[in-house]
């Protein structure tokens, strides 16, 4: 068992137990939750044809845009993730019908952030904003009983909404990275790594110091004793700077890393990571966070090539046309869905015996 001294604060133990030993939900339910948010985003843009720049031209337009965001995004998402969690599929069907209805009424359907020369940049910005909002909402809501326990992070195996958090940030960083845009840095790799990781390391140490000084609850099984989210992002950035692979080949290396890491987990690493035994060295104390770097790094490299494939041409920062981007997104979606169904069938075949 863990040999490190525990806090004498009983409330801290209760809060740790509240977010521990959770089995999660299902991938279908998580997909339904995220699709609800996507439909809310589409509904919001059917009611307003203004772009962000248009809304910022006057205070009145800006406040109207903020009000629309609150009515169509913030409030419904908060309700779906809490009090309406039991009706998530009904909400999904209802939102889909609403979208079809208003689309038919307007007869012309075009998303403002998918028009014009900066369409890809606006779409990525929308994804980043929504992802940040969902992250903040879940982090603040998970400590309250109104937030369903199956949406909190799983203890060992399973899938939940909050399990997507770090991976979503890693993917977002990959999509907007210099590697995906084929922007060559004039600095050496260690200078580039120092520049990109210094803010993350400062945030990581600041969080570590604040949690220790406030005796705030930390789920050790998530990252380890001293590790945290910011150290993970910094570690991925350092690994990427050390091994700088061209964007058109990064997905191959990322896939190799992911397959190798999964094989390592299957052949005994998972037993070590899931055990409560810890030594006094840094690696043993933070084994969950340190070893997870391989998975997140592989995911980052795959994301770099996907972003390069979707939005940029050859070795320039020129963005692809809207039509070509849509075709590539459809092809990738079909490929990922087929892969997911194959893996799901393989998983069901193994665990059905």
C-alpha positions as CSV (number, residue, x, y, z in Angstrom):
1,X,0.0,0.0,0.0
2,X,0.9,3.7,-0.3
3,X,3.4,4.4,2.4
4,X,3.2,8.2,2.3
5,X,1.6,10.0,5.2
6,X,-2.0,11.0,4.8
7,X,-3.6,14.3,5.8
8,X,-5.4,14.6,9.1
9,X,-8.1,16.7,7.5
10,X,-11.3,14.4,7.4
11,X,-13.0,16.7,4.8
12,X,-10.1,16.1,2.4
13,X,-10.5,12.3,2.7
14,X,-14.3,12.6,2.0
15,X,-13.7,14.8,-1.1
16,X,-11.1,12.3,-2.4
17,X,-13.5,9.4,-1.9
18,X,-16.2,11.4,-3.7
19,X,-14.1,11.4,-6.9
20,X,-12.5,7.9,-6.5
21,X,-13.4,4.4,-7.6
22,X,-15.7,5.5,-10.4
23,X,-16.5,3.1,-13.3
24,X,-17.5,5.8,-15.8
25,X,-20.2,5.5,-18.4
26,X,-20.2,4.2,-22.0
27,X,-18.6,5.5,-25.2
28,X,-22.1,5.8,-26.7
29,X,-23.2,8.1,-23.9
30,X,-20.0,10.2,-24.1
31,X,-20.6,10.6,-27.9
32,X,-24.2,11.6,-27.3
33,X,-23.0,14.3,-24.8
34,X,-20.5,15.8,-27.2
35,X,-22.9,15.6,-30.1
36,X,-25.4,17.6,-28.0
37,X,-22.8,20.4,-27.7
38,X,-22.1,20.3,-31.4
39,X,-25.8,20.6,-32.2
40,X,-26.1,23.5,-29.8
41,X,-23.2,25.2,-31.6
42,X,-24.9,24.7,-35.0
43,X,-28.2,26.0,-33.6
44,X,-26.5,29.1,-32.2
45,X,-25.2,29.9,-35.7
46,X,-28.5,29.4,-37.4
47,X,-29.9,32.3,-35.3
48,X,-27.1,34.7,-35.9
49,X,-25.2,35.2,-39.2
50,X,-22.7,37.7,-37.6
51,X,-19.1,36.7,-37.4
52,X,-17.0,37.4,-34.3
53,X,-15.5,40.5,-36.0
54,X,-18.9,41.8,-36.9
55,X,-20.0,41.4,-33.3
56,X,-17.0,43.3,-32.0
57,X,-17.7,46.4,-34.0
58,X,-20.0,47.8,-31.3
59,X,-20.8,47.2,-27.6
60,X,-24.4,46.5,-28.4
61,X,-23.6,43.8,-31.0
62,X,-21.0,42.3,-28.7
63,X,-23.5,42.0,-25.8
64,X,-26.1,40.5,-28.1
65,X,-23.5,37.9,-29.2
66,X,-22.6,37.1,-25.6
67,X,-26.3,36.7,-24.8
68,X,-26.8,34.3,-27.7
69,X,-23.8,32.3,-26.6
70,X,-25.2,32.0,-23.1
71,X,-28.8,31.1,-24.2
72,X,-27.7,28.6,-26.9
73,X,-24.5,27.2,-25.5
74,X,-23.7,27.8,-21.8
75,X,-27.1,27.2,-20.2
76,X,-28.2,24.2,-22.3
77,X,-24.9,22.5,-21.9
78,X,-25.0,23.1,-18.1
79,X,-28.4,21.5,-17.9
80,X,-27.6,18.5,-20.2
81,X,-24.5,17.7,-18.1
82,X,-26.4,17.9,-14.8
83,X,-30.1,17.8,-14.3
84,X,-30.9,16.5,-17.8
85,X,-28.2,13.8,-17.8
86,X,-30.8,11.0,-17.7
87,X,-32.4,12.3,-20.9
88,X,-29.2,12.9,-22.9
89,X,-30.5,10.8,-25.8
90,X,-33.8,12.5,-25.9
91,X,-32.1,15.9,-25.8
92,X,-29.9,14.8,-28.7
93,X,-32.9,13.8,-30.8
94,X,-34.8,17.0,-29.9
95,X,-31.8,19.2,-30.8
96,X,-31.4,17.4,-34.1
97,X,-35.1,17.9,-35.0
98,X,-34.8,21.6,-34.0
99,X,-31.8,22.0,-36.2
100,X,-33.6,20.4,-39.2
101,X,-36.7,22.5,-38.6
102,X,-34.9,25.8,-38.4
103,X,-32.7,24.9,-41.4
104,X,-35.8,24.2,-43.4
105,X,-37.4,27.4,-42.3
106,X,-34.4,29.5,-43.2
107,X,-33.9,27.5,-46.4
108,X,-30.3,28.7,-46.6
109,X,-27.9,27.2,-44.2
110,X,-24.4,28.4,-43.9
111,X,-22.1,28.6,-40.9
112,X,-20.4,32.0,-40.7
113,X,-17.2,30.4,-39.3
114,X,-17.0,28.1,-42.3
115,X,-17.1,30.8,-45.0
116,X,-14.3,33.0,-46.4
117,X,-10.6,32.6,-46.5
118,X,-10.2,32.1,-42.7
119,X,-12.9,29.4,-42.5
120,X,-10.5,26.8,-41.1
121,X,-9.1,29.1,-38.5
122,X,-12.6,30.1,-37.3
123,X,-13.7,26.5,-37.1
124,X,-10.6,25.6,-35.0
125,X,-11.2,28.6,-32.8
126,X,-14.8,27.5,-32.2
127,X,-13.6,24.0,-31.2
128,X,-11.1,25.4,-28.8
129,X,-13.6,27.7,-27.1
130,X,-16.2,24.9,-26.7
131,X,-13.6,22.5,-25.4
132,X,-12.3,25.1,-22.9
133,X,-15.9,25.8,-21.7
134,X,-16.7,22.1,-21.3
135,X,-13.4,21.6,-19.4
136,X,-14.1,24.4,-17.0
137,X,-17.7,23.3,-16.5
138,X,-16.8,19.7,-15.6
139,X,-13.9,20.7,-13.3
140,X,-16.2,23.0,-11.3
141,X,-19.2,20.7,-11.3
142,X,-17.5,17.4,-10.5
143,X,-17.3,18.4,-6.8
144,X,-21.1,18.7,-6.5
145,X,-23.6,15.8,-6.3
146,X,-25.7,17.2,-9.1
147,X,-22.9,16.2,-11.5
148,X,-23.4,12.6,-12.5
149,X,-20.7,10.3,-11.1
150,X,-20.4,8.4,-14.3
151,X,-19.2,11.5,-16.1
152,X,-16.2,11.9,-13.7
153,X,-12.8,10.3,-14.4
154,X,-12.7,6.6,-14.2
155,X,-10.5,4.8,-11.6
156,X,-9.0,2.1,-13.8
157,X,-10.8,1.0,-16.9
158,X,-13.8,2.5,-18.7
159,X,-14.7,5.7,-20.5
160,X,-16.2,8.9,-19.2
161,X,-16.6,12.5,-20.3
162,X,-13.8,13.9,-18.1
163,X,-11.4,11.2,-19.4
164,X,-11.3,13.1,-22.7
165,X,-9.9,16.3,-21.0
166,X,-6.1,15.9,-21.4
167,X,-6.4,14.2,-24.7
168,X,-8.5,17.0,-26.1
169,X,-6.0,19.6,-25.0
170,X,-3.1,17.5,-26.6
171,X,-5.1,17.2,-29.8
172,X,-5.9,21.0,-29.8
173,X,-2.2,21.8,-29.4
174,X,-1.4,19.4,-32.2
175,X,-3.9,21.0,-34.6
176,X,-2.6,24.5,-34.0
177,X,1.1,23.6,-33.7
178,X,4.0,24.9,-35.7
179,X,4.7,21.3,-36.8
180,X,1.3,21.0,-38.4
181,X,1.8,24.3,-40.3
182,X,5.4,23.4,-41.3
183,X,6.8,26.5,-39.7
184,X,10.5,25.9,-39.2
185,X,12.0,27.4,-36.1
186,X,15.4,29.2,-36.3
187,X,16.2,28.2,-32.7
188,X,17.9,25.0,-31.6
189,X,15.7,22.3,-30.3
190,X,16.6,22.9,-26.6
191,X,15.9,26.7,-27.0
192,X,12.5,25.9,-28.6
193,X,11.7,23.4,-25.9
194,X,12.6,25.8,-23.2
195,X,10.5,28.6,-24.7
196,X,7.4,26.4,-25.1
197,X,7.6,24.6,-21.8
198,X,8.6,27.3,-19.4
199,X,5.0,28.7,-19.0
200,X,3.7,25.1,-18.5
201,X,6.3,24.2,-16.0
202,X,5.7,27.4,-14.0
203,X,2.0,26.6,-13.9
204,X,2.7,23.0,-12.9
205,X,4.9,24.0,-10.0
206,X,2.4,26.7,-9.0
207,X,-0.4,24.2,-8.9
208,X,1.8,21.8,-6.9
209,X,2.7,24.4,-4.4
210,X,-0.9,25.6,-4.0
211,X,-2.4,22.1,-3.5
212,X,0.3,21.3,-0.9
213,X,-0.1,24.6,1.0
214,X,-3.9,24.5,1.0
215,X,-4.0,20.7,1.7
216,X,-6.3,20.4,-1.3
217,X,-7.5,16.9,-2.3
218,X,-5.4,15.3,-5.0
219,X,-6.4,12.0,-6.6
220,X,-3.0,10.2,-6.6
221,X,-4.2,7.5,-8.9
222,X,-4.7,10.0,-11.7
223,X,-1.2,11.5,-12.2
224,X,0.8,10.4,-9.2
225,X,1.9,12.2,-6.0
226,X,3.5,15.4,-7.5
227,X,2.6,15.2,-11.2
228,X,-0.3,17.2,-12.8
229,X,-1.8,18.2,-16.1
230,X,0.6,21.0,-16.9
231,X,3.6,18.7,-16.5
232,X,2.0,16.3,-19.0
233,X,1.7,19.1,-21.6
234,X,5.2,20.2,-20.9
235,X,6.5,16.6,-21.3
236,X,4.8,16.2,-24.6
237,X,6.3,19.5,-25.9
238,X,9.8,18.5,-24.8
239,X,9.6,15.1,-26.5
240,X,8.3,16.7,-29.7
241,X,11.1,19.3,-29.7
242,X,13.8,16.6,-29.2
243,X,12.5,14.4,-32.0
244,X,11.3,16.8,-34.6
245,X,9.5,14.7,-37.3
246,X,8.1,16.3,-40.4
247,X,4.3,16.7,-40.3
248,X,3.7,14.3,-43.3
249,X,5.4,11.5,-41.4
250,X,4.5,12.3,-37.8
251,X,1.3,10.2,-37.9
252,X,3.3,7.1,-38.7
253,X,5.7,7.6,-35.8
254,X,2.7,8.4,-33.5
255,X,0.9,5.2,-34.5
256,X,4.0,3.2,-33.8
257,X,4.3,4.8,-30.4
258,X,0.7,4.2,-29.6
259,X,0.8,0.5,-30.7
260,X,4.0,0.0,-28.8
261,X,2.7,1.6,-25.6
262,X,-0.5,-0.4,-25.7
263,X,1.5,-3.6,-26.2
264,X,3.6,-2.6,-23.2
265,X,0.5,-2.0,-21.1
266,X,-1.0,-5.3,-22.1
267,X,2.2,-7.2,-21.3
268,X,2.5,-6.1,-17.7
269,X,2.9,-2.3,-17.4
270,X,-0.7,-1.9,-16.5
271,X,-0.2,-4.1,-13.4
272,X,2.6,-1.8,-12.2
273,X,0.6,1.4,-12.9
274,X,-2.6,0.1,-11.2
275,X,-0.8,-1.1,-8.1
276,X,-0.7,1.0,-4.9
277,X,2.9,0.2,-4.3
278,X,5.2,3.2,-4.6
279,X,8.9,3.7,-3.9
280,X,10.6,6.9,-2.9
281,X,12.0,7.8,-6.3
282,X,10.4,10.4,-8.6
283,X,9.3,7.9,-11.2
284,X,7.7,5.5,-8.8
285,X,5.9,8.4,-7.0
286,X,4.6,9.8,-10.3
287,X,4.4,6.6,-12.4
288,X,0.9,7.3,-13.8
289,X,1.7,10.7,-15.1
290,X,5.2,9.9,-16.4
291,X,4.3,6.7,-18.3
292,X,1.1,8.3,-19.8
293,X,3.5,10.7,-21.7
294,X,4.0,8.0,-24.3
295,X,0.3,7.8,-25.1
296,X,-0.2,11.5,-25.2
297,X,2.9,12.0,-27.3
298,X,1.7,9.4,-29.8
299,X,-1.7,11.1,-29.9
300,X,-0.1,14.5,-30.5
301,X,2.0,13.2,-33.4
302,X,-1.1,11.7,-35.1
303,X,-3.0,15.0,-34.5
304,X,-0.2,16.9,-36.2
305,X,-0.4,14.9,-39.4
306,X,-4.3,15.0,-39.4
307,X,-4.2,18.8,-39.1
308,X,-1.5,19.0,-41.8
309,X,-3.6,16.7,-44.1
310,X,-6.9,18.6,-43.5
311,X,-5.8,22.3,-43.5
312,X,-2.4,22.8,-45.1
313,X,-0.7,22.0,-48.3
314,X,2.8,20.6,-48.8
315,X,5.4,22.8,-46.9
316,X,3.5,26.1,-46.8
317,X,1.0,27.6,-44.4
318,X,-1.6,28.1,-47.2
319,X,-4.9,26.7,-46.2
320,X,-6.8,24.3,-48.3
321,X,-10.1,25.3,-49.9
322,X,-13.3,24.8,-48.0
323,X,-14.6,22.1,-50.4
324,X,-11.4,20.0,-50.3
325,X,-11.3,20.3,-46.5
326,X,-14.8,19.0,-46.2
327,X,-14.1,16.0,-48.5
328,X,-11.0,15.1,-46.4
329,X,-12.9,15.4,-43.2
330,X,-15.7,13.1,-44.5
331,X,-13.1,10.5,-45.6
332,X,-11.3,10.7,-42.2
333,X,-14.6,10.4,-40.4
334,X,-15.5,7.3,-42.3
335,X,-12.1,5.8,-41.7
336,X,-12.2,6.5,-37.9
337,X,-15.8,5.2,-37.6
338,X,-14.8,2.0,-39.4
339,X,-11.7,1.6,-37.2
340,X,-13.8,2.2,-34.1
341,X,-16.4,-0.4,-35.1
342,X,-13.7,-2.9,-35.8
343,X,-12.1,-2.3,-32.4
344,X,-15.4,-2.4,-30.7
345,X,-16.2,-5.8,-32.3
346,X,-12.8,-7.1,-31.3
347,X,-13.3,-5.9,-27.7
348,X,-16.8,-7.5,-27.5
349,X,-15.5,-10.7,-28.9
350,X,-12.7,-10.9,-26.2
351,X,-14.8,-10.0,-23.2
352,X,-17.9,-11.9,-24.2
353,X,-16.4,-15.2,-23.1
